[in-house]
Amino acid sequence: MNALDRYTLEDLLEWIVIGLLIVVGVLVALWLAGWVMVFLGKLFLAVAALIVALLKFLIPALIIAGVLYLILRALSKPQTAA
């Protein structure tokens, strides 16, 4: 007895339709995942641009603050007689 003899044509068509539905579901899931990745990529680019903009301001400001601190510290030291 052949293995396909126990399945009717209707059973085989049901399995084919179920398989096609699974394939379509997987493709829709991949498509949605692609859109999510595009959104996350744009979000990460925006955050990176914000960090770069902040660093362009903060690094020179911190350098100036450090130089001023060193100057004020040097000026406020009491002079010792040699």
C-alpha positions as CSV (number, residue, x, y, z in Angstrom):
1,M,0.0,0.0,0.0
2,N,1.4,3.4,-1.0
3,A,1.8,6.0,1.7
4,L,-0.1,8.6,-0.4
5,D,-3.1,6.2,-0.7
6,R,-4.4,7.0,2.8
7,Y,-4.7,10.7,2.1
8,T,-7.5,12.1,0.0
9,L,-7.0,14.9,-2.5
10,E,-8.8,17.2,0.0
11,D,-6.2,16.3,2.7
12,L,-3.3,17.0,0.4
13,L,-4.8,20.4,-0.7
14,E,-5.3,21.3,3.0
15,W,-1.7,20.6,3.7
16,I,-0.6,22.7,0.7
17,V,-2.8,25.6,1.7
18,I,-1.6,25.4,5.3
19,G,2.0,25.4,4.0
20,L,1.3,28.4,1.8
21,L,-0.3,30.3,4.8
22,I,2.8,29.5,6.9
23,V,5.1,30.8,4.1
24,V,3.0,34.0,3.8
25,G,3.0,34.5,7.6
26,V,6.8,34.1,7.7
27,L,7.2,36.6,4.9
28,V,4.9,39.1,6.6
29,A,6.9,38.7,9.8
30,L,10.2,39.3,8.0
31,W,8.7,42.3,6.3
32,L,7.6,43.8,9.6
33,A,11.0,43.0,11.1
34,G,12.6,44.9,8.3
35,W,10.5,48.0,9.0
36,V,11.3,47.7,12.7
37,M,15.0,47.6,11.9
38,V,14.7,50.6,9.6
39,F,13.0,52.5,12.4
40,L,15.6,51.5,14.9
41,G,18.4,52.5,12.5
42,K,16.9,55.9,12.1
43,L,16.5,56.2,15.9
44,F,20.1,55.2,16.6
45,L,21.3,57.7,13.9
46,A,19.3,60.5,15.6
47,V,20.7,59.6,19.0
48,A,24.3,59.4,17.6
49,A,23.8,62.9,16.0
50,L,22.6,64.2,19.3
51,I,25.6,62.8,21.1
52,V,28.0,64.2,18.5
53,A,26.3,67.7,18.8
54,L,26.7,67.6,22.6
55,L,30.3,66.5,22.4
56,K,31.1,69.3,19.9
57,F,29.9,71.7,22.6
58,L,31.1,69.9,25.8
59,I,34.7,69.1,24.9
60,P,35.8,72.7,24.2
61,A,33.8,73.9,27.2
62,L,35.5,71.3,29.4
63,I,38.9,72.2,28.1
64,I,38.3,75.9,28.8
65,A,37.0,75.1,32.2
66,G,40.0,72.9,33.0
67,V,42.4,75.6,31.8
68,L,40.6,78.3,33.9
69,Y,40.7,75.9,36.9
70,L,44.5,75.4,36.6
71,I,45.1,79.2,36.2
72,L,43.0,80.0,39.2
73,R,44.6,77.3,41.3
74,A,48.1,78.5,40.3
75,L,47.1,82.1,41.2
76,S,45.6,81.2,44.5
77,K,48.6,79.3,45.8
78,P,50.5,81.2,48.5
79,Q,53.9,82.3,47.4
80,T,56.7,80.7,49.4
81,A,59.9,82.5,50.1
82,A,62.9,80.7,48.7
